[in-house]
Amino acid sequence: MEGTIKMNWFKFAKDFSDRNVINAKIRYLQKIRESIEYNSKVVFQSGTTVKNSNYSIITSSKITSYPSLHELLIQADSIALDSPWRFGELCAEAIGKIDQLVFGLKKEREDITYEGKKDKPKKGWV
């Protein structure tokens, strides 16, 4: 067994810093998604609490990297106290955009992680 080298999937990856950045973006977007989903339900009970929570999301420096999502949240924040139903609809749109962004990031992460491994033959039954 001394001459055998056990290779793990991460030893094939070329650069982990790119993958780590993508993972951090995915975690951030999932955290924001949970917060927005919670806000869309609580707006009917306490509009001011939701408005403050949404404001903290809007003022985050990371959310400005996604301008369409940022604008949607600003629009939702402006009507949080007046129309909770419309606020819920805008939150649902924001959740849809976040899901699309996360899907794209996961695809990009997969391309980085498994680059060059797709051409190699698989061991065992095919």
N, C-alpha and C positions, 0 to 999 in steps of 0.2 A: 504493500500500500504506500510505501514511501515515494515511489516514482510517480504515483497518480496525483494529479492536481485536480482538486475539486473547484469547479468554476461556478460562481453564482451569477444571476442575471445582472446584478449591478456592476460586475466587473467588465461587462461589455459596454456599459454606458460611457460616453465620451466626456461629458461635462455635467456634473451634478448641480452646479450653481444654477443653470437654467431650469432644471427640473425642480429645484427647491423654490425658486421664485414663482414658478407656475403653481406649485402646491400651496404656497402662501396666498396667492391670489384666489385660488379656489376656496380655501378655508375662509378668507375674508368675505367673499361673495356669499358663501353659505351662511355665515353668521348674519350678514345683512338681510338675507332672504328670510331667515327665521324671525328676525326683528320686525321686518315689514309685514310678514304674515300675522304675527301677534298684534301689531298695531292695527291692521285692518279689521280685526275682531273686537278690539278693546275700544275703538273709536266711538262705538255706540254707548258705552258706559262713561267714559271720561275723555272728552275731546282735548282738554288742555294737557293731560298726561301724554297723549299720543302726539300732540303737536310738539311738545318738548322733546320727546324721543325721536321723532322724525327730524327735528331741527338738528339734533346731535349727529344724525346720519348725514344730513346735507352738508354740514360744516366740516365733516371729515375730509382730510386732504387726499385720502385714497380714492374717494368716490368721484373726484373730479377727473380721474382717468377714464371714466365712462360717461361722456357728456350726455348721451341720450337718456341714460338712467338718471343722471343728476337732474336734468330738466324735468323729467317725469315726476321725480320726488318733490321738486320745488313746486310744481303745479299742484300736486296732491296736498302739500303743506298749506298752500294758500286757501284751500277749501275744506280743511279738516274740521273746522268748527261749524261751517255753514251747511255742508252736505255730507254726512257720513257715508251715505250710499255711494256717491260719486268718489269719495276718498277710497272706499273699498275697491271700486272698479279700477282706479288708477294704481292701487297697490297690486291688484291682480295682474295688470299690465307690466308693472315693474318686476314682479315675480317671474313672469314669462320671459322678460329680457334677461334676467339673471340666469334663468335656466339655460337660455341659449348661449350666454357667455360662458357658463360653466361647462357646457357640452363642448364648445370650441376649445376651451383650455385643456380639457381632458384629452381631446383628440390630439392637440399639439404636444401634450406631455407624452402620449403614447408614441407619437412619431419620434420624439427625441430619445425616449428610453429604448425603443426597439429598432432603432435605425441600424440597418445592416444585418439584422438577425432573421429577417423574413426570407432571405435567399438561401439560408443554410438548411440542409435536410434535417428532418426530425428523426429522432431515434424511436424505435418501437413501432407499433402499428400505426399506419396512416389512414 
